[in-house]
Every structure is written in structure tokens, then in C-alpha cells.
Amino acid sequence: MKRVTFAAAALAGAVVAIAAVAAPPAGDAPAVSSLGPLMEKELHWGLNHLEVVDVYNKPTGLFDREYAPQLGKLQPGVKMDEVQADRDTRKANFSRAYSEFQDTPTGYDLTPLKSEYSYNNGEGIQKVYKEGKTRFFFYIKDHLWKIYDEVPLRADGPVGDSYKGALTKFAAMLGAPGRVRAAGSPGVDRATADWQDSSTHLRVVDLTPEHMIGVVLEDKRTLLNLASLRSNKPKDPFALDPSIATITKNGVADPNAARTPDADAGAAKKKH
């Protein structure tokens, strides 16, 4: 199958009216024949993080293929050595990029990714920068289940310079407008459009304040089981201590409430 790129979608976007993107908010995400072309063929759900590293770092892997055109134009020498060193540094950095969400808050809590993971449930993340976008791999029990790309909004970029324009391009690429859900809808932090095929769910997230969009591919099987996989729920920092909650569950009575208030000690006694 021919792999679809964002650039190809930009050309196709010209034939789809912007109004067609506004799909009804109710119901399931529209089904398309396949979302597979949005993900490299070497990647699939269930890989562990070392296997994903291998997809990028092995000989003839994704990094080698990225650098091959540039290296093919160079003669052995200083310039070739510099390009190879840059490639090898990126490989080394990616091999160390995996981390887990345990019991210590991370800097990701301050980013648009904060709703994409949970703590103390065996979840992990891996980050790589490639082809002008930042990609995050998400794992549960070291099984890949989500890929999140941060794609810049630029007039000369593959998705254009606006969220609305990006949705037009995706509608053209996938052959159908997405289901559009507003920020604040149940389970939706940012405005989102989504699609699905038999195994994968696609979200396109509005990150306009950050001058980008989020393109998120998720394993539908994991999504269906996410509640049980995330058995450890986040603690409410404002919740009462359990011992206090037990004492106060039936309310607290004022021990002086049944007593008649004494006269003001400072008031003069009434003369008869």
C-alpha cells in the first residue's frame, strides 16, 4: 500500500470544502478503510520500547534511511564524518529516551500531554524528534499503544497554518470528515476531531496556543481496557484524611448546641 504523507494530503485538501469538516458531534468516530499509512510499516501495537529503538537505530532503520540521501552525496572526509556523528548521536539519545510514570511528578504534567498518561500503572514514554515533528511513544506494561506527534502549524508546513485547515487536509486524505468534539466535552481537554479503522483510533488535537496540532494514533484494544489497566487512580490532594472522613461522615454536632446561651456576663442584672 502506498504510504500517505501530510504533504500529499495538503494537495488533496484543495478538493474538499472546509464546511465538510464539521461532522456531527454525536455518535462514534467515522470509520475509514485504513489508518495504517499514517504509521511506519515497521511499527505496530504491542512492541516494547527496545523493539521501537531497534526500528529507528538498526542498520537500514529509520535514522539510516533519513540520512542516506545526504550521505550519498558526500565523499569520505570531514563533512561525512560530521553527518555520521550527528546521526549516531541521535541514535544514542533515542536509546536512552525511555522513562516511566511512577510516583514522582514529571515535567510532562505542564504540557498538553498531561491527560495522555497516568502514574503508578506501569506506563512509560519515549521521545524522538524527526522530520520536523516531535514524536512521543506511549507504553502500558512496556507495550506500545499510542503514538503522539506534535506537528507545527506553518504556512509552508504539511498541515498548513491553522487547525481548521489541518482538519480539511485530513478529511481529504481519509475520504471523510472527522467527528468534531469541542473542548470541555466529556473526556476532551482540547478541541478534537477523530476517525477510526478496525484496530486504530486517530485524534487530531487543537494545540493552536502552542502553534501546533497533535496527531494521535491509539490502539483500540487498549482503549477499550484502559480503565482496568489504570487500576491505580490519582489521589485527590484536597480529599479528607480517611480517619477524619470516618468521624465526620454523619456530620459533626456542636456539643453546646442544645444548651441555652448564658446571659452576657457583662450585662447588668435586671432589678425587680
Buried (B, 14 or more C-beta within 10 A) or exposed (E): EEEBBBEBBBEBBEEBEEEEBBBEEEEEBBEBEEBBBBBBEBBBBEBBBEBBBBBBBEEEBBBBEBBEEBEEEBEEEEEBEEBBEEBEEBBEEBBEBBEBBEEEEBEBEEEBBEEBBBBBBBBBBBBBEBEEBBBBBBBBEBBBBBBBBBBBBEEEBBBBBBBBBBBBBBBBBBEBBBBBBEEEEEEBBBBBBBBBBEBBBBBBBBBBEBEBBBBBBBBBEBBEEBEEBBEEEEEEEEEEEEEEEEEEEEEEEEEEEEEEEEEEEEEEEEEE
